[in-house]
Amino acid sequence: MKIMTEQQISIYNGLQKIGPEIAAFYIDGLKIINDNTLQTKAYLLGHLMREIDCGLRDVFCGKNIIEKVKKDNAIKEKHKYVIALALDQPEINLLVKEWYKVSKEFHKLAHRHGVTKNPKDKNICDMVWQKYEKILIALIGNYYNMMNRLDKILNQEEPHKELLDFLPNLLREKSYSQYFFTNLKSIKWFDPLIDSGFFNPENSPEPYFDEENQSFRFFYWDALFYLENVAKINSETITTKILRIIDSIITYKNSENKRNENYLTDWMIIKIIELLPIEKINLYHIDFFYVALNGRFDPSIAAIEICKSIIPKFIKSDDKSKALKLFEIIFDYKIIKNNELDSLIGNYRLGEIIENKFEVIFDLLGYDIIEIILNKIQALIAIDERFFSDNSIEFYADDQREELHYKHEDYDVLIIEILKKCILSSKPDKIIGLIDKMLCDENAIFKRTALFAIDYHYDYFKEIFWKWLSEYGKNIEYSLKDELYNLFKNNCLKFTENEIDSFSDWVEKHSYYINPEHKYSDDEQSKILAFYKKEWLTALKESKNEKIINSYSHYNKINPSEVTYSGKTIRTFTWTGGGASPIMPEMIAMMDNKQICDYLNQVKLPKISHWPDKPSKEGLSDALRDSVAENINKIISNYKPFLSIKSVYLNSILVGIREGLKKNVRANCVQIIEFIKNIINSNEIFGNSFKENEHEYSLNYTIERITDIFKELLNKKLLIERNLCIEIVELLILLYDKIDLKYENYSENPDLAFNTADGRLINTIFEYLRFEHLNFNSSELWKLKIKNFINEKLLVQNISKTLFLIGNDLVLFYKIDFDWLNKLRDSLLNSSDNAHWHCFFEGFLFGEKPHKELYFFLKKDYLKAIPLFIEKSHVKRLTQHICLYFINNIDSLLDSYSLTSNLINNNNPDQIFEVIHYISNISKRSNLANIIKPLWSKLLTLINSIPSSELFKTMHSYLCLWVSLLDELDDEAYNLIIESVKYLKVGFNKHRLVDILYTHIEKTPAKVGQILLESVKIDSAPSYSENEEKIVIKLFECGETEIASEICNLYGENNYHFLKKIYESYCLWKVIPSAKTTNQ
């Protein structure tokens, strides 16, 4: 068969959507039209055209309607009338007239005109065929022309037989199917579609695994869009049929006895259930919500729908039994990775429900919610008693706590919030038995909840409370402190004299925890107990009771430390997962330094605790750190006792000093330096008697903490005297000898250079060198101390890391001692061993920005690095340097010795990509087009030699964005970009490309249109840029109709209809000519 034009292929494809027979008539017609040896060509074509035409009218109009027209004598031009009906247009419509005019020729060609006459002229039939092809193009020859036929079908109240026969063929194309069922409204289609099997459960599309993307793909069951439309009609008969369909779907099991887990189908079913009358929704429908939310695929869309429509419907219905069933699911949980909890509907959505709908839910369900919540809590505690033990669960009154952002809280916090709100909304007589039971429960979370309730309803629950306090109050656990304190504080004005006496008695007799291993003296114990009792007495401060005032005054004389506790525990001194401190930072601040040291040396604790309220070394260390941070001068004024404490606590002191400096706490720099000098010179800490297994941390960790302090002194500009800088550098040099280098390997990872003890120390020395150079305009430190230290020690013992750090600060050494640097660099560059040069140049790439002076100084290094630096992080930094030189005209593509030429000619795909990517993100500047076009052309040649891959597509995609750097889309630039857009990566930043193209639409619409068209052929998803619509409109207005039409139809074929109205306003009933051909 001869070559088919694109139009003929479009016609054939359109006819195939109607049926294979009518498409076969057209294919045979093409064979005949191209065969001039046939004497009966005209007759054969006439018959084929009549068959095609009759078939189209049958489908678009219906045989029964055509028969009625034939019998209606009032209709004069019956054939024309049927065509108008098929098109759903008036008889004066241009397409109706053209179709009628050409179709009248068919019978003239088909019928013989006399056996004695010559066969009919072949040229006449050719002309009729060409005219009819134009009609076929307008009818079904592209996506939106066929869509117009679909719109006509949608306007039919009831389907005829021919239409139902043809519909499955057309709806095999997904975009037509979704469009049709979404827009179909007539109820008279419902029964025919049921009978045709469109709602049979086996037709639900199953997820399939996409091997290429290694993920599951899901598709809509389009027929459900129509079912949703039908469900909006409130009719007993219709509802019964819908329920039958829904029930068959949710109970369906495949051949493997499994349900079809398509979350899109689940979502659609939930939407349809919501449209049904509440009395028709059964409990097993609610069970389906649980199944949908517990699927193995993402249930978010189902959860959103349930929250958006199902919950309001059930609340409005006042059907309590069904609502209870629903909210048992809504408040349910799932345990995910790392034993974390998540709400079944998602924590964010559960938070929204609490924030916006709690009151109406409680009005409907009342106290039954409490039972649901308690069951959830008890079930979780039975699984793991650590659930609900976290300190993040607070019971403070709303005006006392920080704002709770419900949508961003964890499940346990949210479920307790529901319980609290229920208690606050309940009548106390309804929950008195519950409160009594919770108060005696062994789990702290229930006691805390009960105390919160008693606080709120004190007048009603006070007898229960005072009875409980008298029976169990002596050994109340620490975790109840906040709730109990707030109960006392908020209700003290209501207390009777007897209740105040009971409180005072409880304060005296309560068992306060003091670790016996600490071996406090009697005086120290007395002070600690006095402080604890003062804390509780402050709860009744507002009562102004004389007995309370006298007690507070008594204990204040024993321990005058200020009580800062006000009913909300400050938990910053506990380490999550590491345990608590047995003593608060405030208590540490009350001790003198010797007492602190004695306490730290005597206390025996586990290193960590997995319970937040159990003491540990980590907890105590954090408390010590926080105390030091607020009282630096107190600690360093008499530092000698601290030289004999365990390393875990010494490090906490050092960290505390640094954090205090960061928070601008007043500190004596001279005393800090003196303290550190004594640490460094201490035989107990750094001496030969040190045994590693006796320490919690290595000495290198301690050295890092010291270095951090010295760096912070610089950052806060606290060193105004130059002699202090010199002293610190001397200390750092002395400290370097104490580093155990076997733990500080440099393995070509730049981060390691700064995150090791020796790396931090060397970097800090260089910082002090820079500080002296900038602030005192001096290089004395370099000459007297640092130069020899580098030459004689660092470059001997620790050469790799030292060279990296020198390279990282190359500009500093370039300015301070160029001759020394140049000599060092030459020795490295010319060495037969590249390892040390590699460290030096790597440090430079990761530390300094390129500029003109360094380009000439390091050009040989750059050239050497191009083939050697192949790690991705190295490639990125190296390429960025060279690109900056290139776009700033320091380097050139024309010079064979240039960095750019050598980089490109190295033919490393990673380097080529980095060039493309970096330049695609730079800002537009004058004369940049002339610089980048030669490079663009060169890169295209190189890319096309790379085998097709994701990297290949990514390179082309970023190259397309280079058009943003051009003032004009001339022929050269167009040829460059059109070459790359053919390989655009699906999902790439199309929005940005469209926005760039729009800037060129006025001057070069045809080129912009062709580029956009090519991009749509590769990536059919819209850019979601408003400029895309503007481009298409401009193309139509400029006469680039063919390009604009193809863009519209390509998007339509892929179910994106945002250009449909634009297409119809410019192209409806218009025939788009095309001279393009394609081999068939």
SVG drawing of the C-alpha trace seen along z (x, -y; Angstrom):
<svg xmlns="http://www.w3.org/2000/svg" viewBox="-46 -46 106 64">
<polyline fill="none" stroke="black" stroke-width="0.4" points="0.0,0.0 1.2,-3.5 2.2,-6.0 -0.7,-7.3 -0.9,-11.0 -1.2,-12.0 -4.8,-12.9 -5.6,-9.5 -4.0,-7.8 -6.2,-10.0 -9.3,-9.1 -8.5,-5.4 -7.8,-5.6 -11.1,-7.5 -13.1,-4.9 -11.3,-2.1 -12.8,-3.7 -16.2,-3.2 -15.6,0.4 -13.2,2.6 -15.7,3.1 -16.2,-0.6 -12.4,-1.1 -11.9,1.8 -14.1,0.0 -11.9,-3.0 -8.6,-1.1 -10.0,0.7 -11.1,-2.7 -7.5,-3.9 -6.3,-0.9 -8.8,-1.6 -8.1,-5.3 -4.4,-4.6 -5.1,-1.9 -5.6,-3.5 -5.8,-0.1 -9.3,0.5 -11.9,-0.3 -14.7,-0.3 -12.9,-2.5 -15.7,-5.1 -18.4,-2.4 -16.4,-0.7 -15.5,-3.9 -19.1,-5.1 -20.3,-1.9 -17.6,-2.1 -18.3,-5.7 -22.0,-4.9 -21.2,-2.1 -19.0,-4.4 -21.5,-7.2 -24.5,-4.9 -22.5,-3.5 -21.7,-6.9 -25.3,-8.0 -26.5,-4.8 -24.1,-5.3 -24.5,-9.0 -28.3,-9.1 -29.6,-5.5 -31.5,-3.3 -34.8,-3.7 -34.7,-7.5 -33.6,-7.3 -36.6,-5.0 -39.0,-7.5 -37.5,-10.3 -38.1,-8.3 -41.7,-7.8 -42.3,-11.4 -43.8,-13.0 -43.5,-16.5 -39.7,-16.4 -38.7,-17.2 -34.9,-16.7 -34.8,-13.6 -31.1,-12.8 -30.1,-16.3 -32.3,-16.2 -30.7,-13.0 -27.2,-14.5 -28.3,-17.5 -29.6,-15.1 -26.3,-13.1 -24.3,-16.3 -26.9,-17.8 -26.7,-21.0 -29.2,-23.0 -29.5,-22.4 -27.8,-25.7 -24.6,-24.6 -21.6,-24.7 -20.6,-21.1 -24.1,-19.8 -24.3,-21.5 -20.8,-20.2 -21.5,-16.7 -24.9,-16.6 -23.5,-18.0 -20.7,-15.4 -22.9,-12.5 -25.4,-13.2 -22.6,-12.2 -22.2,-8.7 -25.2,-7.1 -24.3,-8.7 -20.9,-7.0 -22.2,-3.7 -25.0,-3.1 -24.2,-2.1 -25.5,-4.5 -26.0,-2.1 -24.3,1.1 -23.6,-0.4 -21.8,-3.4 -18.2,-3.9 -17.2,-3.5 -17.5,-6.7 -14.5,-9.1 -11.9,-8.2 -11.1,-11.8 -14.6,-12.6 -14.4,-9.9 -11.0,-11.1 -12.4,-14.6 -15.5,-13.2 -13.1,-11.0 -10.9,-14.0 -14.0,-16.1 -15.3,-13.2 -12.0,-12.8 -12.2,-16.5 -15.7,-15.7 -14.3,-12.6 -11.5,-14.7 -14.0,-17.2 -16.1,-14.3 -13.6,-11.9 -10.2,-12.9 -8.6,-14.1 -9.1,-13.8 -11.3,-16.9 -13.4,-16.3 -14.2,-12.9 -14.8,-14.5 -17.5,-16.6 -19.2,-13.3 -18.9,-12.2 -20.5,-15.4 -23.4,-14.7 -23.8,-11.3 -23.9,-12.8 -26.8,-15.0 -28.9,-11.9 -31.4,-11.2 -31.4,-7.4 -28.9,-5.2 -30.0,-3.3 -28.7,0.2 -26.1,-0.9 -24.7,-3.3 -24.3,-0.7 -22.6,1.6 -20.1,-1.1 -19.5,-2.6 -17.1,0.1 -14.8,-0.4 -14.7,-4.2 -14.3,-3.9 -11.2,-1.7 -9.3,-5.0 -9.0,-6.0 -9.4,-9.7 -12.7,-9.3 -13.9,-6.9 -13.3,-9.2 -14.7,-12.2 -17.8,-10.3 -18.7,-8.8 -17.8,-12.0 -20.2,-14.1 -23.0,-11.6 -26.0,-12.7 -29.2,-11.1 -30.7,-8.5 -32.1,-6.7 -28.6,-5.4 -28.4,-3.7 -30.2,-0.4 -28.7,0.1 -25.2,-0.4 -26.0,2.1 -27.2,4.6 -24.1,4.1 -21.9,5.0 -20.2,1.7 -20.5,2.0 -19.6,5.6 -17.0,5.9 -14.5,7.8 -14.2,4.7 -12.6,2.8 -9.0,2.0 -6.4,3.8 -3.1,2.1 -0.2,3.3 3.5,3.2 5.5,0.9 8.9,2.6 10.5,-0.4 9.7,-2.7 9.5,0.0 6.2,-1.1 2.5,-0.2 0.2,-2.2 -3.5,-2.7 -6.4,-3.7 -9.8,-5.0 -12.9,-2.8 -14.5,-5.4 -18.0,-4.0 -18.1,-4.9 -18.1,-8.6 -21.5,-8.1 -22.6,-6.0 -21.7,-9.0 -23.8,-11.3 -26.8,-8.9 -26.4,-8.6 -27.3,-12.3 -30.8,-11.5 -32.9,-10.7 -35.0,-7.8 -35.9,-4.5 -35.5,-2.5 -32.2,-4.0 -30.8,-3.7 -31.7,0.0 -29.8,0.6 -26.8,-1.4 -26.7,0.5 -26.7,3.8 -23.8,2.5 -21.8,1.3 -22.4,4.4 -21.2,6.6 -18.0,4.5 -17.0,4.4 -17.7,8.1 -16.0,9.2 -13.0,11.5 -10.8,12.4 -9.7,15.9 -7.1,15.8 -9.9,15.0 -8.5,11.5 -10.1,8.1 -9.0,5.7 -6.9,3.2 -7.3,0.1 -7.4,-2.9 -9.0,-5.0 -11.9,-2.6 -12.2,-2.6 -12.3,-6.4 -15.1,-6.5 -17.2,-3.9 -16.9,-6.1 -18.0,-9.1 -21.0,-7.2 -21.9,-5.8 -22.0,-9.4 -24.6,-10.3 -27.0,-7.6 -29.7,-8.2 -28.3,-7.5 -31.0,-4.9 -29.6,-2.9 -26.1,-2.9 -25.5,0.3 -22.9,1.3 -21.0,3.4 -20.6,0.2 -18.9,-1.4 -16.8,1.7 -15.7,1.1 -14.3,-2.3 -12.0,-0.4 -10.9,1.9 -10.2,-1.0 -8.1,-2.8 -6.1,0.4 -5.1,1.2 -1.5,1.9 -1.5,-1.2 -1.7,-4.9 -5.2,-5.4 -4.9,-9.2 -7.4,-9.9 -10.0,-7.7 -9.2,-9.3 -9.7,-12.8 -13.1,-11.8 -14.3,-10.2 -13.3,-13.4 -14.8,-15.7 -18.1,-14.1 -18.8,-10.9 -18.3,-12.4 -20.5,-15.5 -23.2,-13.3 -23.2,-11.0 -23.2,-13.9 -26.1,-15.5 -28.1,-12.3 -28.4,-11.9 -28.0,-8.1 -26.0,-7.4 -25.3,-3.7 -23.9,-4.2 -21.9,-7.3 -20.4,-5.3 -19.3,-2.6 -17.8,-5.2 -15.9,-7.0 -14.5,-3.8 -12.7,-3.6 -11.9,-7.4 -10.2,-7.2 -8.3,-4.0 -4.6,-3.7 -1.9,-1.7 1.6,-0.9 4.1,-1.8 7.9,-1.6 10.0,-2.0 7.0,-1.3 5.5,-4.7 1.8,-5.4 -0.3,-6.9 -4.0,-7.6 -5.8,-5.4 -7.0,-8.6 -3.6,-10.4 -2.6,-12.5 -3.1,-15.8 -6.7,-14.9 -7.5,-13.7 -6.1,-17.0 -8.5,-18.9 -11.5,-16.9 -10.5,-17.8 -10.1,-21.4 -13.2,-21.9 -15.8,-19.2 -15.3,-17.9 -18.3,-19.8 -20.8,-18.5 -19.4,-14.9 -19.7,-15.0 -23.2,-16.4 -24.2,-13.4 -22.2,-10.6 -21.6,-11.9 -19.9,-9.7 -19.6,-6.8 -16.6,-8.6 -14.8,-8.3 -15.2,-4.5 -13.9,-4.3 -10.8,-6.4 -10.1,-4.5 -10.3,-1.2 -7.7,-2.5 -5.4,-3.6 -5.6,-0.4 -5.1,1.7 -1.9,-0.2 -0.5,0.0 -1.2,3.7 1.0,3.9 3.8,1.7 3.7,0.0 5.9,-2.8 3.0,-4.1 1.6,-7.3 4.6,-7.6 6.2,-10.4 6.5,-13.9 5.0,-15.5 1.5,-14.7 0.5,-17.8 -2.6,-18.5 -2.1,-22.2 -5.0,-24.5 -5.3,-26.3 -4.2,-29.6 -1.1,-28.0 0.4,-26.0 1.9,-26.9 -0.5,-26.8 -1.2,-23.2 -1.2,-22.7 -3.5,-19.8 -2.7,-19.1 1.0,-18.6 0.8,-16.5 1.4,-12.7 -1.4,-10.2 -1.0,-9.7 -1.1,-13.4 -4.3,-13.8 -6.1,-10.9 -5.5,-12.3 -6.7,-15.7 -10.0,-14.0 -10.2,-12.5 -9.5,-15.8 -12.1,-17.6 -14.7,-14.9 -14.0,-15.4 -14.3,-19.2 -17.6,-18.8 -19.1,-16.2 -21.4,-16.6 -19.4,-15.5 -22.1,-13.2 -21.8,-11.2 -18.1,-10.5 -17.6,-10.3 -17.2,-6.5 -14.8,-6.7 -12.6,-9.4 -12.5,-7.3 -11.4,-4.2 -8.7,-6.1 -7.3,-7.7 -6.5,-4.2 -5.2,-2.8 -1.6,-1.7 -0.8,-3.6 0.3,-7.2 -1.6,-8.5 -5.0,-7.6 -4.0,-9.2 -2.9,-12.3 -6.2,-12.4 -8.1,-12.0 -6.2,-14.8 -6.9,-17.0 -10.6,-16.2 -10.6,-16.9 -8.9,-20.2 -11.6,-21.2 -14.6,-19.9 -13.0,-20.3 -16.3,-21.1 -17.8,-17.8 -14.8,-15.5 -13.0,-16.9 -14.1,-14.2 -12.6,-11.5 -9.4,-13.5 -8.7,-14.1 -9.5,-10.4 -7.1,-9.3 -4.4,-11.8 -4.6,-10.5 -4.4,-6.9 -1.9,-7.0 -0.3,-10.5 2.8,-9.6 4.4,-7.9 3.0,-9.8 5.2,-9.3 7.1,-12.2 5.2,-12.1 2.0,-13.4 3.7,-16.5 2.4,-19.0 -1.2,-17.9 -1.2,-17.7 0.5,-21.1 -2.0,-22.8 -4.9,-21.2 -3.7,-22.7 -2.9,-26.1 -6.1,-26.5 -8.4,-25.5 -6.6,-26.8 -9.0,-29.6 -11.8,-27.0 -9.9,-25.0 -11.4,-24.7 -9.1,-25.0 -9.2,-21.2 -8.2,-20.8 -5.3,-23.3 -4.2,-21.3 -4.4,-18.1 -2.3,-19.7 0.3,-20.9 0.4,-17.5 0.9,-15.9 3.8,-18.3 5.5,-17.3 5.0,-13.6 5.4,-13.1 8.3,-10.8 10.7,-13.0 13.3,-11.1 16.9,-11.6 19.3,-9.0 21.0,-7.3 24.0,-6.6 24.8,-10.3 25.8,-10.4 24.6,-13.9 25.4,-15.3 22.5,-16.0 22.8,-19.7 22.7,-19.1 19.7,-16.8 17.9,-19.4 18.4,-22.0 17.2,-19.8 14.1,-18.8 13.4,-22.4 13.6,-23.4 11.2,-20.6 8.7,-21.6 8.9,-25.2 8.0,-24.2 4.7,-22.6 3.9,-25.4 4.0,-28.0 1.0,-26.2 -1.1,-27.7 0.6,-31.1 -2.6,-32.9 -4.5,-31.5 -2.5,-33.8 -3.0,-31.3 -0.9,-32.1 0.1,-28.5 1.3,-28.2 3.2,-31.6 4.9,-30.5 5.9,-27.1 7.3,-28.7 9.2,-31.3 10.7,-28.5 12.0,-26.5 13.2,-29.6 15.5,-30.3 17.0,-26.8 17.3,-27.1 16.8,-30.7 17.1,-29.5 14.4,-31.0 11.6,-28.6 11.0,-29.0 8.6,-26.1 5.0,-27.2 3.2,-24.1 4.9,-23.3 8.0,-21.1 10.9,-22.4 12.0,-19.3 15.0,-20.7 17.5,-19.0 16.4,-15.5 17.7,-13.7 15.0,-11.7 15.9,-8.1 18.7,-8.9 16.8,-9.3 16.3,-12.2 18.6,-14.0 18.3,-13.1 18.8,-16.8 17.6,-19.9 19.9,-22.6 18.6,-25.1 19.8,-22.8 23.2,-22.5 23.4,-26.3 22.8,-26.4 25.9,-24.3 29.4,-25.6 31.9,-24.1 33.4,-21.7 29.9,-20.4 29.2,-19.9 32.4,-17.9 31.8,-15.8 28.3,-15.0 29.4,-14.2 32.1,-11.9 29.9,-10.1 26.7,-9.6 26.3,-6.2 24.0,-6.1 23.6,-4.0 24.9,-5.6 21.5,-6.0 17.9,-5.1 15.1,-4.3 12.6,-5.7 12.2,-9.5 11.7,-9.8 14.6,-7.4 17.9,-9.1 21.0,-8.4 24.4,-9.9 23.2,-11.4 20.3,-13.1 22.6,-14.5 25.1,-15.6 22.4,-17.6 21.3,-19.2 24.9,-20.1 25.4,-21.6 22.3,-23.8 23.4,-25.0 26.9,-25.9 25.5,-27.7 23.7,-30.1 26.5,-30.5 29.8,-30.4 31.7,-32.8 30.7,-30.9 32.1,-27.6 35.4,-29.1 36.0,-31.3 37.1,-28.2 37.8,-25.6 40.3,-23.4 37.8,-20.9 36.6,-20.1 40.0,-18.8 39.3,-15.6 35.8,-14.7 34.8,-12.1 35.2,-12.9 31.4,-12.7 30.8,-15.6 33.9,-17.6 32.7,-17.5 29.3,-18.7 30.9,-21.7 32.8,-22.5 29.7,-22.2 27.8,-24.4 30.5,-27.1 30.2,-27.1 26.4,-27.3 26.5,-30.1 28.9,-32.0 26.5,-31.4 23.7,-32.9 25.8,-35.9 26.0,-35.0 28.6,-37.2 31.9,-35.4 35.5,-36.3 37.6,-35.3 40.8,-35.3 39.4,-32.9 38.0,-30.6 41.5,-30.5 43.1,-29.8 40.6,-27.0 41.3,-25.3 45.1,-25.8 44.9,-23.8 42.8,-21.1 45.4,-20.7 48.2,-20.6 46.4,-18.2 48.1,-14.9 44.8,-13.4 43.1,-14.3 45.8,-14.2 48.5,-12.4 50.1,-9.0 47.8,-7.6 44.8,-7.9 43.1,-4.5 40.6,-4.7 38.1,-2.2 37.6,-4.4 36.2,-7.2 32.8,-7.6 34.4,-9.6 37.8,-9.6 40.2,-12.5 39.7,-13.5 36.1,-14.4 37.3,-16.6 39.8,-18.3 36.9,-19.0 34.9,-20.7 37.9,-22.8 38.4,-23.8 34.7,-24.7 35.1,-27.2 38.1,-28.9 36.2,-29.2 33.2,-30.6 35.4,-33.3 36.3,-34.4 32.7,-34.3 31.5,-36.5 34.4,-38.9 35.4,-38.6 39.1,-38.7 40.1,-42.3 43.7,-41.8 46.2,-40.4 48.2,-38.6 45.1,-36.5 45.0,-35.3 48.7,-34.3 48.1,-32.5 45.1,-30.5 47.2,-29.5 50.0,-28.3 47.4,-26.3 46.0,-24.8 49.5,-23.8 50.2,-22.3 46.8,-20.5 47.6,-19.0 50.2,-16.7 47.5,-15.2 45.3,-14.1 45.2,-10.3 45.6,-10.5 44.8,-6.8 41.1,-7.7 41.3,-10.7 41.8,-9.2 41.1,-11.5 39.4,-9.3 39.0,-11.8 35.7,-12.9 35.7,-16.7 33.3,-16.7 35.7,-14.5 38.4,-17.2 36.2,-19.5 34.5,-16.9 37.6,-15.3 39.5,-16.6 42.7,-17.4 40.8,-18.9 38.8,-21.2 41.9,-22.2 43.9,-23.0 41.0,-24.9 40.7,-26.9 44.3,-27.8 43.8,-29.1 40.8,-31.1 43.0,-32.8 45.6,-33.5 42.9,-35.2 41.6,-37.1 45.1,-38.5 45.6,-39.4 42.3,-41.2 42.0,-42.9 45.6,-43.7 47.1,-43.9 49.8,-41.6 51.3,-38.2 53.3,-37.8 51.4,-34.6 52.3,-33.1 56.0,-34.0 56.6,-33.1 54.2,-30.2 52.1,-28.8 54.5,-28.5 57.0,-26.3 54.1,-24.3 52.8,-23.5 56.2,-22.8 57.7,-20.8 54.7,-19.0 51.5,-19.1 53.2,-18.4 55.1,-15.6 52.6,-13.9 49.3,-14.8 50.0,-15.8 46.8,-14.8 44.3,-16.6 46.6,-19.6 46.9,-20.1 43.2,-19.9 42.7,-22.6 45.4,-24.8 43.7,-24.5 40.4,-25.3 41.9,-28.5 44.1,-29.1 43.3,-32.8 44.5,-33.5 47.9,-31.9 48.0,-33.5 47.9,-36.9 50.0,-36.2 52.9,-34.3 52.6,-33.8 56.2,-32.5 55.7,-29.8 52.4,-28.8 53.7,-28.8 56.7,-26.6 54.4,-24.2 52.0,-24.0 54.8,-23.5 56.2,-20.6 52.8,-19.0 52.0,-19.6 55.3,-18.1 55.3,-15.2 55.0,-11.7 52.5,-10.9 49.2,-12.6 47.6,-11.8 48.9,-14.9 48.2,-17.2 44.7,-15.7 44.1,-16.7 45.4,-20.2 43.3,-20.9 40.2,-19.2 40.4,-21.5 40.6,-24.5 37.6,-23.4 35.4,-23.0 36.6,-26.1 37.2,-29.0 35.3,-30.7 37.1,-31.1 38.4,-34.5 40.8,-35.8 44.0,-35.7 43.5,-32.1 42.7,-31.1 46.2,-31.9 47.8,-30.7 46.1,-27.3 45.5,-26.8 47.8,-23.8 46.1,-22.3 42.7,-22.7 44.0,-21.0 45.4,-18.2 42.2,-17.8 39.9,-17.4 40.8,-13.8 41.5,-12.8 38.6,-14.3 35.8,-11.8 33.9,-11.6 30.5,-13.3 31.0,-15.9 34.4,-16.7 33.0,-16.9 30.3,-19.3 32.7,-21.8 35.4,-21.6 32.9,-22.1 31.2,-25.0 34.6,-26.7 35.4,-26.3 31.9,-27.4 32.3,-30.6 35.6,-31.4 34.0,-30.6 30.8,-32.8 32.9,-35.7 35.2,-35.5 38.3,-34.6 38.4,-31.2 37.5,-30.5 36.3,-27.5 38.5,-28.7 41.8,-28.1 42.8,-24.4 44.7,-25.0 41.7,-26.5 39.9,-24.8 36.6,-24.7 38.0,-23.0 39.8,-20.4 36.8,-19.8 34.5,-19.2 37.1,-17.1 37.6,-14.9 34.2,-13.4 33.1,-12.6 29.3,-12.4 29.1,-13.6 31.3,-16.6 29.2,-17.4 26.0,-17.2 27.3,-19.6 28.3,-22.1 24.8,-22.0 23.0,-22.0 25.0,-24.9 24.6,-27.2 20.9,-26.4 20.5,-28.0 22.5,-31.2 20.9,-34.6 20.6,-36.2 23.2,-38.9 24.3,-40.9 26.3,-39.2 25.9,-35.8 24.3,-34.3 27.4,-34.7 29.4,-33.0 27.2,-30.0 26.0,-29.1 29.4,-27.6 29.5,-25.6 25.8,-24.6 26.6,-23.2 29.7,-21.4 27.8,-19.8 25.0,-18.6 27.5,-16.7 29.0,-15.1 25.6,-14.2 24.4,-12.5 27.4,-10.2 26.3,-9.0 24.0,-6.0 20.4,-6.9 19.7,-6.8 18.2,-8.8 21.3,-11.0 21.1,-11.5 17.5,-12.7 18.3,-14.9 21.2,-16.6 18.9,-17.4 16.2,-18.7 18.5,-21.1 20.0,-22.2 16.5,-23.3 16.5,-25.8 19.5,-27.5 17.1,-29.4 16.4,-31.6 19.8,-33.1 19.1,-34.3 17.7,-37.7 16.3,-36.2 15.2,-32.7 17.1,-32.9 17.5,-30.0 20.8,-28.9 19.2,-28.8 16.1,-27.1 18.0,-24.3 19.9,-23.8 16.9,-23.6 14.7,-21.6 17.4,-18.9 17.2,-18.6 13.5,-19.0 12.9,-15.7 14.6,-13.9 12.9,-15.9 12.7,-13.9 9.1,-13.1 8.3,-15.0 11.1,-17.5 10.5,-21.2 8.2,-21.9 6.6,-24.9 9.9,-26.7 10.4,-25.8 7.0,-27.1 7.5,-30.4 10.8,-30.8 9.2,-30.1 6.5,-32.6 9.0,-35.4 9.8,-34.7 6.2,-34.2 5.8,-37.7 8.9,-37.6 9.0,-34.0 5.6,-32.3 6.2,-29.4 9.4,-28.4 7.9,-28.6 4.9,-26.6 7.1,-23.9 9.2,-23.6 6.2,-23.4 4.6,-20.8 7.7,-18.6 7.7,-18.9 4.1,-17.8 4.8,-14.8 7.4,-13.7 5.7,-14.8 1.9,-14.9 1.3,-16.3 0.5,-20.0 3.0,-22.5 0.3,-24.2 1.6,-27.5 -1.0,-30.1 1.5,-31.0 0.9,-27.7 -2.7,-28.7 -1.4,-32.2 1.1,-30.6 -1.7,-28.4 -4.0,-31.4 -1.2,-33.4 -0.4,-30.6 -4.1,-30.5 -4.1,-34.3 -0.9,-34.3 -2.1,-31.7 -0.1,-28.8 -3.3,-26.8 -1.9,-23.4 0.7,-23.5 -1.8,-25.0 -4.5,-22.3 -2.0,-19.5 -1.0,-20.7 -4.6,-20.9 -5.4,-17.4 -2.3,-15.8 -3.2,-17.1 -6.8,-16.0 -5.7,-12.5 -3.9,-12.2 -7.0,-13.4 -5.9,-17.0 -8.7,-19.3 -7.6,-22.7 -7.2,-23.7 -10.6,-22.3 -12.5,-25.6 -9.6,-27.4 -9.6,-24.7 -13.4,-24.8 -13.3,-28.6 -10.8,-28.5 -11.2,-25.1 -14.8,-23.8 -15.9,-22.4 -12.7,-23.7 -10.6,-21.3 -6.9,-21.6 -4.9,-20.9 -1.7,-18.9 0.9,-17.9 2.9,-15.6 3.1,-11.9 3.9,-8.8 4.7,-5.3 1.9,-2.9"/>
</svg>
